[in-house]
């Protein structure tokens, strides 16, 4: 089955990755006269997360473009079935999706959680014309001694490798500056 274009955007906290991804989604949608969709994985579990969700919602509202938002913290296949090749999807974010599987759904087997995230992204790509996936770069930190944190970094690193392997474009955002790691920005 033919799959849509996959773009991976990563960066540190407050690096500008979400804003970059939103602008990229808008440009891609304009070029192909596509619909804009935002798949939000965030769960408003605390004040900081509530504020982040509100800020992202306001950014999309103020963009001047029509976004349809899908609140889906896990298991993206049901949402993916709603999309067509005329859709540009922005998934924000893989780190939150992974956290939701690990901590909300209590999926602790590494291969299982890797497969769930892979299947979610594959489902989006099977239906949509373009899928832009945002994630956080937590792998450049110094290695932690705590086993739990090491496991998390390893799982996230493996998730990122799977996505980048399939991706047509991979971009690292550093201080608001896009650094292309794979493919070409068009």
C-alpha positions, 0 to 999 in steps of 0.5 A: 500500500502506498503511504504518504510523506513522513516528516520528523521534527525534533528538538529540545524543550522550547526549541521552536520545533512545534512552531516550525512544524506548524508552519511547515504543515501550513506550507505543505497544505497550501501547495497541495490544497490540502486540509490541515489536521492536528493530532494532539496527544497531550493529556492536561494532567497538570498546570504546566501541561494545561498551559502548553495545550492552551498555547498550542491551541492559541497558536493554531487559532491565530495562524489564520488557517483552519485546523481540525484538532483531534485529541487522541492520547493513544491508539491513533488507528481509529483517528487515522481512518478519518484521513485521506491523501488530501490531508496534512497531519501534524502529530504532536508529539511522539514523546507524549504519545510514548509517555501515555503508553508507558504511564497511562496505559501501563505498557512496560514491555519495550517491544510492545510500546515500540510496536504501538508507536510504530503502528500509530505512525504507520496508520497515519501514513497509510491514510494521509498525504503528508504526516509531520511528526514532532518529538522531543530530543532528550537523548543529547543529555548526559547519560543518567545513572537511574535505570528508569531514566536510562530505559526511557532514553533507550526506548525513545531513541529506538522510537526515533530511529524507527521514525527516521528510518521511514521518514522522507525528511528529518529536521533537528530544531536548535534555538529556532534554527532548522538543521536538516538531518535527512532529506531536503526542505522544499 
